[in-house]
Amino acid sequence: MANIKSAKKRIRVIDKKTARNIRVKNHVKDAVKAFNAAIAEGNAEKASEAFKLAEKKIMQATAKGTFHKNTASRTVSRLEKKLNALKAE
């Protein structure tokens, strides 16, 4: 355990940031799972709506600094590739 006041504060700050990051990542995971479920059903309309939500959540996480911008772009690109493949069928 830290003895210095500033070190104790850093521990508190890191705990808050960690909790926020976990919450944000859970929102992203839920949105991506919903999208993948719609893809598995083969419902293009539902998948399109789920994609919009997933993309929004991913970009919000990037804006908050939880994800790197390249990671977010890569993830969105992969999701969009799945959606386009479903629409092409």
PDB file of N, CA, C and O in Angstrom:
ATOM      1  N   MET A   1       0.842  -1.186   0.000  1.00  0.00           N
ATOM      2  CA  MET A   1       0.000   0.000   0.000  1.00  0.00           C
ATOM      3  C   MET A   1       0.880   1.240   0.000  1.00  0.00           C
ATOM      4  O   MET A   1       1.926   1.277   0.648  1.00  0.00           O
ATOM      5  N   ALA A   2       0.448   2.237  -0.726  1.00  0.00           N
ATOM      6  CA  ALA A   2       1.213   3.471  -0.843  1.00  0.00           C
ATOM      7  C   ALA A   2       1.169   4.266   0.467  1.00  0.00           C
ATOM      8  O   ALA A   2       0.170   4.253   1.187  1.00  0.00           O
ATOM      9  N   ASN A   3       2.263   4.950   0.754  1.00  0.00           N
ATOM     10  CA  ASN A   3       2.328   5.807   1.945  1.00  0.00           C
ATOM     11  C   ASN A   3       2.225   7.279   1.590  1.00  0.00           C
ATOM     12  O   ASN A   3       1.766   8.086   2.399  1.00  0.00           O
ATOM     13  N   ILE A   4       2.650   7.633   0.386  1.00  0.00           N
ATOM     14  CA  ILE A   4       2.670   9.028  -0.034  1.00  0.00           C
ATOM     15  C   ILE A   4       1.276   9.433  -0.519  1.00  0.00           C
ATOM     16  O   ILE A   4       0.578   8.676  -1.194  1.00  0.00           O
ATOM     17  N   LYS A   5       0.901  10.668  -0.141  1.00  0.00           N
ATOM     18  CA  LYS A   5      -0.445  11.150  -0.442  1.00  0.00           C
ATOM     19  C   LYS A   5      -0.746  11.138  -1.943  1.00  0.00           C
ATOM     20  O   LYS A   5      -1.832  10.728  -2.355  1.00  0.00           O
ATOM     21  N   SER A   6       0.194  11.576  -2.746  1.00  0.00           N
ATOM     22  CA  SER A   6      -0.042  11.628  -4.200  1.00  0.00           C
ATOM     23  C   SER A   6      -0.161  10.225  -4.798  1.00  0.00           C
ATOM     24  O   SER A   6      -0.899  10.013  -5.760  1.00  0.00           O
ATOM     25  N   ALA A   7       0.563   9.282  -4.226  1.00  0.00           N
ATOM     26  CA  ALA A   7       0.476   7.893  -4.706  1.00  0.00           C
ATOM     27  C   ALA A   7      -0.884   7.295  -4.361  1.00  0.00           C
ATOM     28  O   ALA A   7      -1.450   6.530  -5.142  1.00  0.00           O
ATOM     29  N   LYS A   8      -1.407   7.649  -3.181  1.00  0.00           N
ATOM     30  CA  LYS A   8      -2.745   7.180  -2.794  1.00  0.00           C
ATOM     31  C   LYS A   8      -3.807   7.741  -3.745  1.00  0.00           C
ATOM     32  O   LYS A   8      -4.748   7.047  -4.129  1.00  0.00           O
ATOM     33  N   LYS A   9      -3.632   9.015  -4.113  1.00  0.00           N
ATOM     34  CA  LYS A   9      -4.570   9.642  -5.039  1.00  0.00           C
ATOM     35  C   LYS A   9      -4.506   8.954  -6.399  1.00  0.00           C
ATOM     36  O   LYS A   9      -5.545   8.697  -7.008  1.00  0.00           O
ATOM     37  N   ARG A  10      -3.307   8.653  -6.880  1.00  0.00           N
ATOM     38  CA  ARG A  10      -3.161   7.981  -8.173  1.00  0.00           C
ATOM     39  C   ARG A  10      -3.883   6.635  -8.159  1.00  0.00           C
ATOM     40  O   ARG A  10      -4.494   6.247  -9.155  1.00  0.00           O
ATOM     41  N   ILE A  11      -3.814   5.930  -7.045  1.00  0.00           N
ATOM     42  CA  ILE A  11      -4.508   4.640  -6.925  1.00  0.00           C
ATOM     43  C   ILE A  11      -6.015   4.836  -7.066  1.00  0.00           C
ATOM     44  O   ILE A  11      -6.683   4.066  -7.756  1.00  0.00           O
ATOM     45  N   ARG A  12      -6.552   5.878  -6.403  1.00  0.00           N
ATOM     46  CA  ARG A  12      -7.985   6.161  -6.510  1.00  0.00           C
ATOM     47  C   ARG A  12      -8.374   6.527  -7.937  1.00  0.00           C
ATOM     48  O   ARG A  12      -9.395   6.063  -8.446  1.00  0.00           O
ATOM     49  N   VAL A  13      -7.567   7.353  -8.575  1.00  0.00           N
ATOM     50  CA  VAL A  13      -7.849   7.783  -9.951  1.00  0.00           C
ATOM     51  C   VAL A  13      -7.815   6.590 -10.905  1.00  0.00           C
ATOM     52  O   VAL A  13      -8.686   6.451 -11.763  1.00  0.00           O
ATOM     53  N   ILE A  14      -6.813   5.739 -10.753  1.00  0.00           N
ATOM     54  CA  ILE A  14      -6.682   4.558 -11.610  1.00  0.00           C
ATOM     55  C   ILE A  14      -7.878   3.625 -11.415  1.00  0.00           C
ATOM     56  O   ILE A  14      -8.377   3.052 -12.384  1.00  0.00           O
ATOM     57  N   ASP A  15      -8.340   3.467 -10.179  1.00  0.00           N
ATOM     58  CA  ASP A  15      -9.514   2.625  -9.915  1.00  0.00           C
ATOM     59  C   ASP A  15     -10.759   3.160 -10.626  1.00  0.00           C
ATOM     60  O   ASP A  15     -11.544   2.388 -11.176  1.00  0.00           O
ATOM     61  N   LYS A  16     -10.935   4.494 -10.614  1.00  0.00           N
ATOM     62  CA  LYS A  16     -12.076   5.098 -11.300  1.00  0.00           C
ATOM     63  C   LYS A  16     -11.988   4.874 -12.807  1.00  0.00           C
ATOM     64  O   LYS A  16     -12.975   4.511 -13.448  1.00  0.00           O
ATOM     65  N   LYS A  17     -10.796   5.094 -13.367  1.00  0.00           N
ATOM     66  CA  LYS A  17     -10.613   4.920 -14.811  1.00  0.00           C
ATOM     67  C   LYS A  17     -10.808   3.468 -15.217  1.00  0.00           C
ATOM     68  O   LYS A  17     -11.385   3.184 -16.267  1.00  0.00           O
ATOM     69  N   THR A  18     -10.331   2.553 -14.391  1.00  0.00           N
ATOM     70  CA  THR A  18     -10.481   1.130 -14.680  1.00  0.00           C
ATOM     71  C   THR A  18     -11.948   0.744 -14.685  1.00  0.00           C
ATOM     72  O   THR A  18     -12.397   0.001 -15.558  1.00  0.00           O
ATOM     73  N   ALA A  19     -12.696   1.247 -13.711  1.00  0.00           N
ATOM     74  CA  ALA A  19     -14.126   0.945 -13.632  1.00  0.00           C
ATOM     75  C   ALA A  19     -14.854   1.491 -14.857  1.00  0.00           C
ATOM     76  O   ALA A  19     -15.726   0.821 -15.410  1.00  0.00           O
ATOM     77  N   ARG A  20     -14.499   2.708 -15.285  1.00  0.00           N
ATOM     78  CA  ARG A  20     -15.136   3.297 -16.459  1.00  0.00           C
ATOM     79  C   ARG A  20     -14.806   2.490 -17.705  1.00  0.00           C
ATOM     80  O   ARG A  20     -15.686   2.215 -18.520  1.00  0.00           O
ATOM     81  N   ASN A  21     -13.537   2.108 -17.857  1.00  0.00           N
ATOM     82  CA  ASN A  21     -13.126   1.334 -19.028  1.00  0.00           C
ATOM     83  C   ASN A  21     -13.851  -0.008 -19.090  1.00  0.00           C
ATOM     84  O   ASN A  21     -14.266  -0.440 -20.166  1.00  0.00           O
ATOM     85  N   ILE A  22     -14.003  -0.656 -17.964  1.00  0.00           N
ATOM     86  CA  ILE A  22     -14.711  -1.944 -17.931  1.00  0.00           C
ATOM     87  C   ILE A  22     -16.170  -1.748 -18.341  1.00  0.00           C
ATOM     88  O   ILE A  22     -16.718  -2.540 -19.108  1.00  0.00           O
ATOM     89  N   ARG A  23     -16.791  -0.696 -17.829  1.00  0.00           N
ATOM     90  CA  ARG A  23     -18.188  -0.406 -18.164  1.00  0.00           C
ATOM     91  C   ARG A  23     -18.335  -0.137 -19.663  1.00  0.00           C
ATOM     92  O   ARG A  23     -19.254  -0.650 -20.301  1.00  0.00           O
ATOM     93  N   VAL A  24     -17.430   0.664 -20.221  1.00  0.00           N
ATOM     94  CA  VAL A  24     -17.487   1.001 -21.639  1.00  0.00           C
ATOM     95  C   VAL A  24     -17.263  -0.247 -22.496  1.00  0.00           C
ATOM     96  O   VAL A  24     -17.956  -0.450 -23.493  1.00  0.00           O
ATOM     97  N   LYS A  25     -16.302  -1.077 -22.110  1.00  0.00           N
ATOM     98  CA  LYS A  25     -16.027  -2.303 -22.868  1.00  0.00           C
ATOM     99  C   LYS A  25     -17.220  -3.250 -22.828  1.00  0.00           C
ATOM    100  O   LYS A  25     -17.504  -3.925 -23.817  1.00  0.00           O
ATOM    101  N   ASN A  26     -17.920  -3.308 -21.699  1.00  0.00           N
ATOM    102  CA  ASN A  26     -19.101  -4.159 -21.593  1.00  0.00           C
ATOM    103  C   ASN A  26     -20.213  -3.680 -22.532  1.00  0.00           C
ATOM    104  O   ASN A  26     -20.915  -4.493 -23.134  1.00  0.00           O
ATOM    105  N   HIS A  27     -20.367  -2.365 -22.651  1.00  0.00           N
ATOM    106  CA  HIS A  27     -21.366  -1.821 -23.572  1.00  0.00           C
ATOM    107  C   HIS A  27     -21.024  -2.219 -25.008  1.00  0.00           C
ATOM    108  O   HIS A  27     -21.905  -2.590 -25.784  1.00  0.00           O
ATOM    109  N   VAL A  28     -19.749  -2.139 -25.349  1.00  0.00           N
ATOM    110  CA  VAL A  28     -19.311  -2.499 -26.702  1.00  0.00           C
ATOM    111  C   VAL A  28     -19.538  -3.986 -26.943  1.00  0.00           C
ATOM    112  O   VAL A  28     -20.044  -4.376 -27.996  1.00  0.00           O
ATOM    113  N   LYS A  29     -19.170  -4.808 -25.980  1.00  0.00           N
ATOM    114  CA  LYS A  29     -19.344  -6.258 -26.131  1.00  0.00           C
ATOM    115  C   LYS A  29     -20.807  -6.629 -26.318  1.00  0.00           C
ATOM    116  O   LYS A  29     -21.134  -7.478 -27.147  1.00  0.00           O
ATOM    117  N   ASP A  30     -21.691  -5.992 -25.548  1.00  0.00           N
ATOM    118  CA  ASP A  30     -23.124  -6.266 -25.675  1.00  0.00           C
ATOM    119  C   ASP A  30     -23.623  -5.907 -27.070  1.00  0.00           C
ATOM    120  O   ASP A  30     -24.396  -6.656 -27.668  1.00  0.00           O
ATOM    121  N   ALA A  31     -23.182  -4.761 -27.587  1.00  0.00           N
ATOM    122  CA  ALA A  31     -23.619  -4.315 -28.910  1.00  0.00           C
ATOM    123  C   ALA A  31     -23.109  -5.252 -30.004  1.00  0.00           C
ATOM    124  O   ALA A  31     -23.834  -5.564 -30.948  1.00  0.00           O
ATOM    125  N   VAL A  32     -21.869  -5.696 -29.872  1.00  0.00           N
ATOM    126  CA  VAL A  32     -21.284  -6.595 -30.871  1.00  0.00           C
ATOM    127  C   VAL A  32     -21.962  -7.962 -30.808  1.00  0.00           C
ATOM    128  O   VAL A  32     -22.196  -8.585 -31.844  1.00  0.00           O
ATOM    129  N   LYS A  33     -22.274  -8.429 -29.612  1.00  0.00           N
ATOM    130  CA  LYS A  33     -22.980  -9.711 -29.475  1.00  0.00           C
ATOM    131  C   LYS A  33     -24.363  -9.643 -30.124  1.00  0.00           C
ATOM    132  O   LYS A  33     -24.791 -10.593 -30.780  1.00  0.00           O
ATOM    133  N   ALA A  34     -25.051  -8.532 -29.943  1.00  0.00           N
ATOM    134  CA  ALA A  34     -26.367  -8.364 -30.562  1.00  0.00           C
ATOM    135  C   ALA A  34     -26.240  -8.374 -32.081  1.00  0.00           C
ATOM    136  O   ALA A  34     -27.078  -8.951 -32.775  1.00  0.00           O
ATOM    137  N   PHE A  35     -25.197  -7.738 -32.594  1.00  0.00           N
ATOM    138  CA  PHE A  35     -24.961  -7.724 -34.037  1.00  0.00           C
ATOM    139  C   PHE A  35     -24.676  -9.131 -34.548  1.00  0.00           C
ATOM    140  O   PHE A  35     -25.233  -9.553 -35.561  1.00  0.00           O
ATOM    141  N   ASN A  36     -23.815  -9.851 -33.851  1.00  0.00           N
ATOM    142  CA  ASN A  36     -23.479 -11.217 -34.274  1.00  0.00           C
ATOM    143  C   ASN A  36     -24.694 -12.143 -34.208  1.00  0.00           C
ATOM    144  O   ASN A  36     -24.829 -13.047 -35.032  1.00  0.00           O
ATOM    145  N   ALA A  37     -25.570 -11.924 -33.242  1.00  0.00           N
ATOM    146  CA  ALA A  37     -26.792 -12.725 -33.142  1.00  0.00           C
ATOM    147  C   ALA A  37     -27.703 -12.455 -34.336  1.00  0.00           C
ATOM    148  O   ALA A  37     -28.312 -13.377 -34.880  1.00  0.00           O
ATOM    149  N   ALA A  38     -27.795 -11.192 -34.741  1.00  0.00           N
ATOM    150  CA  ALA A  38     -28.620 -10.840 -35.899  1.00  0.00           C
ATOM    151  C   ALA A  38     -28.027 -11.433 -37.175  1.00  0.00           C
ATOM    152  O   ALA A  38     -28.765 -11.859 -38.063  1.00  0.00           O
ATOM    153  N   ILE A  39     -26.716 -11.462 -37.266  1.00  0.00           N
ATOM    154  CA  ILE A  39     -26.041 -12.066 -38.429  1.00  0.00           C
ATOM    155  C   ILE A  39     -26.329 -13.565 -38.461  1.00  0.00           C
ATOM    156  O   ILE A  39     -26.609 -14.130 -39.519  1.00  0.00           O
ATOM    157  N   ALA A  40     -26.258 -14.201 -37.298  1.00  0.00           N
ATOM    158  CA  ALA A  40     -26.498 -15.645 -37.213  1.00  0.00           C
ATOM    159  C   ALA A  40     -27.930 -15.989 -37.630  1.00  0.00           C
ATOM    160  O   ALA A  40     -28.171 -17.030 -38.242  1.00  0.00           O
ATOM    161  N   GLU A  41     -28.880 -15.103 -37.293  1.00  0.00           N
ATOM    162  CA  GLU A  41     -30.270 -15.308 -37.698  1.00  0.00           C
ATOM    163  C   GLU A  41     -30.446 -15.147 -39.201  1.00  0.00           C
ATOM    164  O   GLU A  41     -31.348 -15.735 -39.797  1.00  0.00           O
ATOM    165  N   GLY A  42     -29.581 -14.350 -39.805  1.00  0.00           N
ATOM    166  CA  GLY A  42     -29.692 -14.075 -41.228  1.00  0.00           C
ATOM    167  C   GLY A  42     -30.647 -12.932 -41.524  1.00  0.00           C
ATOM    168  O   GLY A  42     -31.095 -12.772 -42.660  1.00  0.00           O
ATOM    169  N   ASN A  43     -30.959 -12.142 -40.515  1.00  0.00           N
ATOM    170  CA  ASN A  43     -31.881 -11.020 -40.659  1.00  0.00           C
ATOM    171  C   ASN A  43     -31.066  -9.758 -40.991  1.00  0.00           C
ATOM    172  O   ASN A  43     -30.441  -9.168 -40.109  1.00  0.00           O
ATOM    173  N   ALA A  44     -31.079  -9.353 -42.262  1.00  0.00           N
ATOM    174  CA  ALA A  44     -30.259  -8.225 -42.711  1.00  0.00           C
ATOM    175  C   ALA A  44     -30.737  -6.900 -42.114  1.00  0.00           C
ATOM    176  O   ALA A  44     -29.920  -6.045 -41.770  1.00  0.00           O
ATOM    177  N   GLU A  45     -32.040  -6.728 -41.990  1.00  0.00           N
ATOM    178  CA  GLU A  45     -32.565  -5.472 -41.456  1.00  0.00           C
ATOM    179  C   GLU A  45     -32.193  -5.298 -39.985  1.00  0.00           C
ATOM    180  O   GLU A  45     -31.750  -4.229 -39.563  1.00  0.00           O
ATOM    181  N   LYS A  46     -32.379  -6.359 -39.222  1.00  0.00           N
ATOM    182  CA  LYS A  46     -32.029  -6.330 -37.795  1.00  0.00           C
ATOM    183  C   LYS A  46     -30.517  -6.158 -37.622  1.00  0.00           C
ATOM    184  O   LYS A  46     -30.062  -5.439 -36.733  1.00  0.00           O
ATOM    185  N   ALA A  47     -29.754  -6.825 -38.479  1.00  0.00           N
ATOM    186  CA  ALA A  47     -28.292  -6.733 -38.413  1.00  0.00           C
ATOM    187  C   ALA A  47     -27.822  -5.319 -38.734  1.00  0.00           C
ATOM    188  O   ALA A  47     -26.857  -4.831 -38.147  1.00  0.00           O
ATOM    189  N   SER A  48     -28.502  -4.670 -39.659  1.00  0.00           N
ATOM    190  CA  SER A  48     -28.145  -3.302 -40.027  1.00  0.00           C
ATOM    191  C   SER A  48     -28.353  -2.345 -38.860  1.00  0.00           C
ATOM    192  O   SER A  48     -27.518  -1.479 -38.601  1.00  0.00           O
ATOM    193  N   GLU A  49     -29.469  -2.507 -38.158  1.00  0.00           N
ATOM    194  CA  GLU A  49     -29.735  -1.678 -36.976  1.00  0.00           C
ATOM    195  C   GLU A  49     -28.718  -1.956 -35.871  1.00  0.00           C
ATOM    196  O   GLU A  49     -28.222  -1.037 -35.219  1.00  0.00           O
ATOM    197  N   ALA A  50     -28.417  -3.238 -35.674  1.00  0.00           N
ATOM    198  CA  ALA A  50     -27.442  -3.618 -34.644  1.00  0.00           C
ATOM    199  C   ALA A  50     -26.053  -3.098 -35.002  1.00  0.00           C
ATOM    200  O   ALA A  50     -25.278  -2.731 -34.119  1.00  0.00           O
ATOM    201  N   PHE A  51     -25.741  -3.066 -36.291  1.00  0.00           N
ATOM    202  CA  PHE A  51     -24.443  -2.552 -36.736  1.00  0.00           C
ATOM    203  C   PHE A  51     -24.308  -1.077 -36.400  1.00  0.00           C
ATOM    204  O   PHE A  51     -23.258  -0.636 -35.933  1.00  0.00           O
ATOM    205  N   LYS A  52     -25.370  -0.308 -36.636  1.00  0.00           N
ATOM    206  CA  LYS A  52     -25.331   1.123 -36.333  1.00  0.00           C
ATOM    207  C   LYS A  52     -25.052   1.355 -34.858  1.00  0.00           C
ATOM    208  O   LYS A  52     -24.247   2.213 -34.495  1.00  0.00           O
ATOM    209  N   LEU A  53     -25.726   0.579 -34.005  1.00  0.00           N
ATOM    210  CA  LEU A  53     -25.527   0.716 -32.568  1.00  0.00           C
ATOM    211  C   LEU A  53     -24.112   0.298 -32.163  1.00  0.00           C
ATOM    212  O   LEU A  53     -23.465   0.974 -31.362  1.00  0.00           O
ATOM    213  N   ALA A  54     -23.638  -0.815 -32.719  1.00  0.00           N
ATOM    214  CA  ALA A  54     -22.301  -1.306 -32.383  1.00  0.00           C
ATOM    215  C   ALA A  54     -21.236  -0.303 -32.807  1.00  0.00           C
ATOM    216  O   ALA A  54     -20.293  -0.035 -32.064  1.00  0.00           O
ATOM    217  N   GLU A  55     -21.395   0.250 -34.009  1.00  0.00           N
ATOM    218  CA  GLU A  55     -20.426   1.237 -34.494  1.00  0.00           C
ATOM    219  C   GLU A  55     -20.412   2.464 -33.585  1.00  0.00           C
ATOM    220  O   GLU A  55     -19.349   2.995 -33.264  1.00  0.00           O
ATOM    221  N   LYS A  56     -21.594   2.907 -33.177  1.00  0.00           N
ATOM    222  CA  LYS A  56     -21.699   4.061 -32.288  1.00  0.00           C
ATOM    223  C   LYS A  56     -20.986   3.799 -30.961  1.00  0.00           C
ATOM    224  O   LYS A  56     -20.226   4.637 -30.477  1.00  0.00           O
ATOM    225  N   LYS A  57     -21.241   2.630 -30.384  1.00  0.00           N
ATOM    226  CA  LYS A  57     -20.625   2.295 -29.097  1.00  0.00           C
ATOM    227  C   LYS A  57     -19.102   2.196 -29.220  1.00  0.00           C
ATOM    228  O   LYS A  57     -18.372   2.635 -28.332  1.00  0.00           O
ATOM    229  N   ILE A  58     -18.633   1.620 -30.320  1.00  0.00           N
ATOM    230  CA  ILE A  58     -17.182   1.488 -30.529  1.00  0.00           C
ATOM    231  C   ILE A  58     -16.538   2.864 -30.663  1.00  0.00           C
ATOM    232  O   ILE A  58     -15.483   3.118 -30.082  1.00  0.00           O
ATOM    233  N   MET A  59     -17.167   3.741 -31.421  1.00  0.00           N
ATOM    234  CA  MET A  59     -16.608   5.077 -31.616  1.00  0.00           C
ATOM    235  C   MET A  59     -16.660   5.900 -30.324  1.00  0.00           C
ATOM    236  O   MET A  59     -15.770   6.710 -30.066  1.00  0.00           O
ATOM    237  N   GLN A  60     -17.696   5.693 -29.520  1.00  0.00           N
ATOM    238  CA  GLN A  60     -17.760   6.384 -28.227  1.00  0.00           C
ATOM    239  C   GLN A  60     -16.626   5.906 -27.323  1.00  0.00           C
ATOM    240  O   GLN A  60     -16.005   6.702 -26.618  1.00  0.00           O
ATOM    241  N   ALA A  61     -16.364   4.601 -27.352  1.00  0.00           N
ATOM    242  CA  ALA A  61     -15.275   4.050 -26.537  1.00  0.00           C
ATOM    243  C   ALA A  61     -13.934   4.610 -26.995  1.00  0.00           C
ATOM    244  O   ALA A  61     -13.050   4.855 -26.175  1.00  0.00           O
ATOM    245  N   THR A  62     -13.781   4.811 -28.293  1.00  0.00           N
ATOM    246  CA  THR A  62     -12.554   5.380 -28.829  1.00  0.00           C
ATOM    247  C   THR A  62     -12.398   6.830 -28.390  1.00  0.00           C
ATOM    248  O   THR A  62     -11.303   7.264 -28.034  1.00  0.00           O
ATOM    249  N   ALA A  63     -13.485   7.568 -28.417  1.00  0.00           N
ATOM    250  CA  ALA A  63     -13.447   8.972 -28.016  1.00  0.00           C
ATOM    251  C   ALA A  63     -13.080   9.109 -26.538  1.00  0.00           C
ATOM    252  O   ALA A  63     -12.437  10.084 -26.148  1.00  0.00           O
ATOM    253  N   LYS A  64     -13.482   8.144 -25.719  1.00  0.00           N
ATOM    254  CA  LYS A  64     -13.170   8.190 -24.292  1.00  0.00           C
ATOM    255  C   LYS A  64     -11.749   7.703 -24.001  1.00  0.00           C
ATOM    256  O   LYS A  64     -11.261   7.833 -22.878  1.00  0.00           O
ATOM    257  N   GLY A  65     -11.086   7.140 -25.024  1.00  0.00           N
ATOM    258  CA  GLY A  65      -9.713   6.678 -24.843  1.00  0.00           C
ATOM    259  C   GLY A  65      -9.619   5.234 -24.401  1.00  0.00           C
ATOM    260  O   GLY A  65      -8.537   4.769 -24.045  1.00  0.00           O
ATOM    261  N   THR A  66     -10.733   4.511 -24.416  1.00  0.00           N
ATOM    262  CA  THR A  66     -10.711   3.110 -24.003  1.00  0.00           C
ATOM    263  C   THR A  66     -10.082   2.240 -25.084  1.00  0.00           C
ATOM    264  O   THR A  66      -9.326   1.316 -24.783  1.00  0.00           O
ATOM    265  N   PHE A  67     -10.398   2.538 -26.354  1.00  0.00           N
ATOM    266  CA  PHE A  67      -9.824   1.811 -27.483  1.00  0.00           C
ATOM    267  C   PHE A  67      -8.954   2.754 -28.299  1.00  0.00           C
ATOM    268  O   PHE A  67      -9.197   3.960 -28.335  1.00  0.00           O
ATOM    269  N   HIS A  68      -7.939   2.199 -28.953  1.00  0.00           N
ATOM    270  CA  HIS A  68      -7.132   2.961 -29.905  1.00  0.00           C
ATOM    271  C   HIS A  68      -7.942   3.133 -31.181  1.00  0.00           C
ATOM    272  O   HIS A  68      -8.762   2.279 -31.520  1.00  0.00           O
ATOM    273  N   LYS A  69      -7.716   4.230 -31.886  1.00  0.00           N
ATOM    274  CA  LYS A  69      -8.530   4.509 -33.071  1.00  0.00           C
ATOM    275  C   LYS A  69      -8.369   3.453 -34.151  1.00  0.00           C
ATOM    276  O   LYS A  69      -9.330   3.151 -34.859  1.00  0.00           O
ATOM    277  N   ASN A  70      -7.181   2.884 -34.294  1.00  0.00           N
ATOM    278  CA  ASN A  70      -6.975   1.849 -35.311  1.00  0.00           C
ATOM    279  C   ASN A  70      -7.702   0.558 -34.935  1.00  0.00           C
ATOM    280  O   ASN A  70      -8.222  -0.139 -35.806  1.00  0.00           O
ATOM    281  N   THR A  71      -7.738   0.245 -33.660  1.00  0.00           N
ATOM    282  CA  THR A  71      -8.458  -0.938 -33.182  1.00  0.00           C
ATOM    283  C   THR A  71      -9.948  -0.778 -33.476  1.00  0.00           C
ATOM    284  O   THR A  71     -10.608  -1.712 -33.931  1.00  0.00           O
ATOM    285  N   ALA A  72     -10.459   0.412 -33.211  1.00  0.00           N
ATOM    286  CA  ALA A  72     -11.876   0.677 -33.462  1.00  0.00           C
ATOM    287  C   ALA A  72     -12.193   0.570 -34.951  1.00  0.00           C
ATOM    288  O   ALA A  72     -13.191  -0.039 -35.336  1.00  0.00           O
ATOM    289  N   SER A  73     -11.350   1.158 -35.777  1.00  0.00           N
ATOM    290  CA  SER A  73     -11.579   1.117 -37.225  1.00  0.00           C
ATOM    291  C   SER A  73     -11.531  -0.308 -37.751  1.00  0.00           C
ATOM    292  O   SER A  73     -12.338  -0.695 -38.595  1.00  0.00           O
ATOM    293  N   ARG A  74     -10.587  -1.079 -37.251  1.00  0.00           N
ATOM    294  CA  ARG A  74     -10.456  -2.479 -37.678  1.00  0.00           C
ATOM    295  C   ARG A  74     -11.694  -3.285 -37.274  1.00  0.00           C
ATOM    296  O   ARG A  74     -12.199  -4.088 -38.059  1.00  0.00           O
ATOM    297  N   THR A  75     -12.169  -3.073 -36.071  1.00  0.00           N
ATOM    298  CA  THR A  75     -13.337  -3.795 -35.577  1.00  0.00           C
ATOM    299  C   THR A  75     -14.578  -3.441 -36.378  1.00  0.00           C
ATOM    300  O   THR A  75     -15.339  -4.323 -36.776  1.00  0.00           O
ATOM    301  N   VAL A  76     -14.785  -2.147 -36.617  1.00  0.00           N
ATOM    302  CA  VAL A  76     -15.941  -1.701 -37.388  1.00  0.00           C
ATOM    303  C   VAL A  76     -15.865  -2.256 -38.807  1.00  0.00           C
ATOM    304  O   VAL A  76     -16.876  -2.669 -39.374  1.00  0.00           O
ATOM    305  N   SER A  77     -14.674  -2.262 -39.371  1.00  0.00           N
ATOM    306  CA  SER A  77     -14.488  -2.782 -40.723  1.00  0.00           C
ATOM    307  C   SER A  77     -14.861  -4.253 -40.805  1.00  0.00           C
ATOM    308  O   SER A  77     -15.497  -4.679 -41.769  1.00  0.00           O
ATOM    309  N   ARG A  78     -14.477  -5.025 -39.814  1.00  0.00           N
ATOM    310  CA  ARG A  78     -14.802  -6.454 -39.796  1.00  0.00           C
ATOM    311  C   ARG A  78     -16.303  -6.682 -39.659  1.00  0.00           C
ATOM    312  O   ARG A  78     -16.868  -7.572 -40.295  1.00  0.00           O
ATOM    313  N   LEU A  79     -16.940  -5.869 -38.823  1.00  0.00           N
ATOM    314  CA  LEU A  79     -18.388  -5.994 -38.661  1.00  0.00           C
ATOM    315  C   LEU A  79     -19.104  -5.629 -39.964  1.00  0.00           C
ATOM    316  O   LEU A  79     -20.048  -6.302 -40.376  1.00  0.00           O
ATOM    317  N   GLU A  80     -18.643  -4.563 -40.598  1.00  0.00           N
ATOM    318  CA  GLU A  80     -19.267  -4.129 -41.843  1.00  0.00           C
ATOM    319  C   GLU A  80     -19.076  -5.162 -42.952  1.00  0.00           C
ATOM    320  O   GLU A  80     -19.952  -5.351 -43.796  1.00  0.00           O
ATOM    321  N   LYS A  81     -17.936  -5.818 -42.939  1.00  0.00           N
ATOM    322  CA  LYS A  81     -17.670  -6.879 -43.921  1.00  0.00           C
ATOM    323  C   LYS A  81     -18.675  -8.021 -43.756  1.00  0.00           C
ATOM    324  O   LYS A  81     -19.168  -8.563 -44.744  1.00  0.00           O
ATOM    325  N   LYS A  82     -18.974  -8.382 -42.515  1.00  0.00           N
ATOM    326  CA  LYS A  82     -19.977  -9.425 -42.242  1.00  0.00           C
ATOM    327  C   LYS A  82     -21.358  -8.985 -42.720  1.00  0.00           C
ATOM    328  O   LYS A  82     -22.104  -9.767 -43.310  1.00  0.00           O
ATOM    329  N   LEU A  83     -21.684  -7.725 -42.455  1.00  0.00           N
ATOM    330  CA  LEU A  83     -22.991  -7.199 -42.847  1.00  0.00           C
ATOM    331  C   LEU A  83     -23.134  -7.193 -44.371  1.00  0.00           C
ATOM    332  O   LEU A  83     -24.173  -7.586 -44.903  1.00  0.00           O
ATOM    333  N   ASN A  84     -22.099  -6.752 -45.062  1.00  0.00           N
ATOM    334  CA  ASN A  84     -22.153  -6.709 -46.522  1.00  0.00           C
ATOM    335  C   ASN A  84     -22.257  -8.117 -47.117  1.00  0.00           C
ATOM    336  O   ASN A  84     -22.930  -8.319 -48.128  1.00  0.00           O
ATOM    337  N   ALA A  85     -21.595  -9.080 -46.493  1.00  0.00           N
ATOM    338  CA  ALA A  85     -21.684 -10.461 -46.971  1.00  0.00           C
ATOM    339  C   ALA A  85     -23.109 -10.990 -46.803  1.00  0.00           C
ATOM    340  O   ALA A  85     -23.613 -11.715 -47.661  1.00  0.00           O
ATOM    341  N   LEU A  86     -23.746 -10.626 -45.705  1.00  0.00           N
ATOM    342  CA  LEU A  86     -25.132 -11.046 -45.479  1.00  0.00           C
ATOM    343  C   LEU A  86     -26.075 -10.412 -46.497  1.00  0.00           C
ATOM    344  O   LEU A  86     -26.973 -11.073 -47.019  1.00  0.00           O
ATOM    345  N   LYS A  87     -25.865  -9.135 -46.775  1.00  0.00           N
ATOM    346  CA  LYS A  87     -26.721  -8.437 -47.732  1.00  0.00           C
ATOM    347  C   LYS A  87     -26.529  -8.966 -49.155  1.00  0.00           C
ATOM    348  O   LYS A  87     -27.456  -8.929 -49.964  1.00  0.00           O
ATOM    349  N   ALA A  88     -25.326  -9.459 -49.456  1.00  0.00           N
ATOM    350  CA  ALA A  88     -25.029  -9.954 -50.804  1.00  0.00           C
ATOM    351  C   ALA A  88     -25.699 -11.300 -51.075  1.00  0.00           C
ATOM    352  O   ALA A  88     -25.882 -11.681 -52.232  1.00  0.00           O
ATOM    353  N   GLU A  89     -26.060 -12.013 -50.025  1.00  0.00           N
ATOM    354  CA  GLU A  89     -26.663 -13.341 -50.205  1.00  0.00           C
ATOM    355  C   GLU A  89     -28.026 -13.283 -50.827  1.00  0.00           C
ATOM    356  O   GLU A  89     -28.654 -14.321 -51.038  1.00  0.00           O
TER     357      GLU A  89
END
